[in-house]
Amino acid sequence: MAGNDSLRIEFAVTPRFDVFYALFALTSGGSGPLQDWKQRALDRLPRDFERVARRVAPLPIFWPLLADAIQGVTGEASFGEVLSTIREMRVDDLKRNVLSGIFHDRATVDALLTRKNKLKQFLSDEALPGGELLAHFGLRPYSSDSPAARTIDALISKPQSYRDEFALVLEQFWESGFKRDWSTLEPALRAESFRMIDLLEEHSAADLARELNLPVTLDDSAREVRPKSGAAISYDRIDRCYIIPSAFNTRRLWAKYESTGRKVVLYFPIARELGTANELSAPERTKRGAERPKKEINAESVFRALGDTTRYAIASILARTPTSSADLARSLNVSKPTITHHVHALRSAGLITETPSGGSTKLSLSRDTVAALSGAAVDQLFASTADLTLGTTRKRRTS
């Protein structure tokens, strides 16, 4: 959505960055704000996970680098879209994106891609710019036997094998338990996204940046984004700016990707409450035939999801007939990306069930969620100990 005339700001809820930031936290040594989650996540990983993961990312800092390698994934992408992008990615694009994140010099990257010089020749050159960054990635002082050097050499010489292992590690991590973590966290992140939307409608872009503690300054008068280091970015160059609620971005990382026509897309994954992932509980084991625990429902997320007229129309259709996303787009005469956005919101609120049907997926409205909503709303609205969600009255800015 564009809530500001000068800068196109949109909000998205997606694991597109958090899956990488979670891997960064998981592989980082020492204690941190996600220590409780980290211990549980380590306990559930496959036995050979660490060995294979180190071939893909020999140091923790490689995981945020690999997040930036899949620049073609935009907006509110699902994990399935992230994984398919990696598997279908041209190996030349993968190599260029990864190498550009390490060697911030186009000539160096081009030479490595064309194999004009071996990696050893570049890394042994003391005049090569970015020496401190190279040390950060474990590439300086150079040693052909270092894990980082072996990984980069594998990326350059055997990119298809590297890409396949990259996809395999992500899929193993997701299926070993992070899928459940994300499913549990997503409704709260969706609610946080709605609160951010409210903030944008009440404040200027510059005030929003301060309120969310973005790692940049938005200067509406000068019409530019000012990072803490590096050159300012003119609003005119920015195609769009995504703000993404996060549960794992403890380092306040952000990304800038080149788009079409020298435009750029900015991503700001924002973790406003560090440690939320620590509160995730272990899966409850139930005996055969025993009653399963009732599904937790976030009444605020459900009400907000259904408060949009398009989403309510989608829910009305799905309540009567299981329908694919493509058929919804045709029925409502809206674009497929718009349908995807609304379906994500309904799914995050627990309102969507999905059933494979031939080559597509049929969506239905969850009768259980709708039936349980009244009780959940009573429990949450009338709870005497829960935190109050205040400040939701929209005071729209006037020009």
Buried (B, 14 or more C-beta within 10 A) or exposed (E): EEBBEBBBBBBBBBBBBBBBBBBBBBBBEEEBBBEEBBEBBEEBBEEEBEEBBBBBBBBBBBBBBBBBBBBBBBBBBBBEBBBBBBBEBEBEBBBBBBBBBBBEBEEBBEBBEEEEEBBEEBBEEEEBEBBEBBEBBBBBEBBEEBBBBBBBBBBBEEBEEBBEBBBBBBBBBBEBBBBBBBEBBBBBBBBBBBBBBBBBBBBBBBBBBEBBEBBBBBBBEEBBBBBEEEEBBEBEBBBBBBBBBBBBBBBBBBBBBEBEEEEBBBBBBBBBEBBBBBEBEEEEEEEEEEEEEEEEBBBBBBBBBBEBEBBBBBBEBBEEEBBBBEBBBEBBEBEEEEBBBBBBBBBBBBBBBEEEEEEEEBBBBBEEBBEBBEEBBEEBEEEEEEEEEEEEEEEEBEE
